[in-house]
Amino acid sequence: MTTHRTEPSAADVFARSLDLLLAKDIDGWVDLWAPDGVFEFPFALPGAPHRLVGREAVRAYMADYPDHIDLRSFEDLTVHRTEDPATIVAELRGTGRAVATGRPYDMPYIQVVTVREGRITRFRDYWNGALAADAFDGQIPVGAARPGEDR
């Protein structure tokens, strides 16, 4: 008897990633990544990384995310499938609060996510950090330079 194992779709992996972020399970979120996955920020602020290469670079970058942003929900989620079944485009809003100030955090995102063999291989995060400036008193936490980052 032959068993056919199907890999989760890009939309399935993305949905799981949102659940893990809301649960503040950063290790679980990073475990969704391929070892050589690439995380890109096309609209990165000056001093922030534009590109992270490798799961461990992503882990280092995201390690203290829950210390800065208390995400409570993702709203207005629309997932668009592309001609490549491994790639989706997602539109959503992340809402919650900035931990340091307690101010509301409400950020629109467009994310282009590619998944191969059940792992994220490329994640382009189109968000505008300047929109979050009020929530953080203008001091948006961007993290220090780490191995695997392009600034």
N, C-alpha and C positions, 0 to 999 in steps of 0.2 A: 504494500500500500504506500503510495507516494503522498506526502503531505506538502501542500503548497503554503508557504509562509509569505504573506504579503507584508511589505513594509508600510508603515503609516504614511499617509499622504502629507504633503507640505502643509495643508490646512490643518490636519490633525496635530502635527508637531507644533505648529504655531499656536493652536488652541491650548495645548498642554503647556506651552511656554508662558502664556498669559496666566494660567492657573498657578503655575509655580511662582511667578512674580508677585501675584496677589498674596500668596502664602508666605512670601519673603524667603523662599527656599532658593537662594542664589546658587548653592552647589547643585541642586537638582536642575535648575535652569541651565547652568553651564554644562552639565552632563548631557544635555540635548545636542551639544555641538560636536562636530567632527574634530579630531585632533588638530587639523590644519585649517579649521574654519576661519573666515575673514569677516570682521565686524567693521562696517564703514559708516562714517558720519559726514555726509557731503556738506552739511551746513554747520560744521563744528565752529565753535567760537575760537578766537585767538587763544592759544595756549592749551587748547583741548586736543586730544588725539583725533586725527581724521581717519585712522585705520588701525585696527588691531589684527595681528596675525597669530593664529593658534589659540586653542582652547585655554591654555594657561594664561595667556595675555588677557583674554576675555574674563577669566576668573579673577585675575588681579584687579582689573578695571572695575568689575561689578561687585567686588567683595563687600564694600561698605555702602552700597546703594541704599539698603533699608535704613541706614543711619542718617541719610539725607532726605529721602523721599518716602513717605508713608503712603504707598499706593492703596487705594481702597476700591477702585473699580475701573473697568475699561468700558467705555460707552461708545455709542454710535459706530459699532464695529461692522465694517463691510469687508468681506474678503473677495477679491477678484482673482479668478483663475486666469492663467496666461496660456499661450500656445505651448509653452514648455510645462508639462504637468508637474515638474519638480519645483516650479517657481510660482509664488503667489504675490499679490500686492494687497496689503491691508491698510485700510483707513480706520482710525480709531482715536479716541480721546482717553488719556490716562488722567484720573482724578484722585485726589487725596489731599495731603498737606505736606508742607516743608517742615521737617522735624525741628530744625533750629529756630524757626520763627513761629510755627503753628499756623502760618498763613495757608490759604487754599492753593493747591497745585492743580492746574487744569491745562493739560498740554495736548494739542492735536498732533498726531503722528501719521506719517505715511511710511510704511515699511515694506521693503521688497525682500522676500525671504526665499532662499533656495535650499532644498532638502534633498540629500542623496543618501540612500540606504538608511533612512530613518534619522539622519543627523543633519543639523544645520551646517551648511558649507559656506553660505554667504548670507549676510544680513546687512542690508543698507537701511539705516535709520535716518529718515528725513524729518528731523525735528528742529525747532528754532529755539535754542537756549535763551536767547534774548527775551523771549516771551515769558520765561520763568523768572526773570530778574526780580520782579516785585516780591515773589514768594520767598526769595532768599536774600532780601535786602541788597540786591545787586551782586552778592557774592555767590555766584553759581558754582557749586562743587564740581570741579572737572577732574580732580585727581592729579597725582604727580606723574611725570614721565616714567614709563616702565618698559622693560624689554618687550619687544614685539609691537610697539606703538610707532606709528608714523605721525609726526606733528607737522 
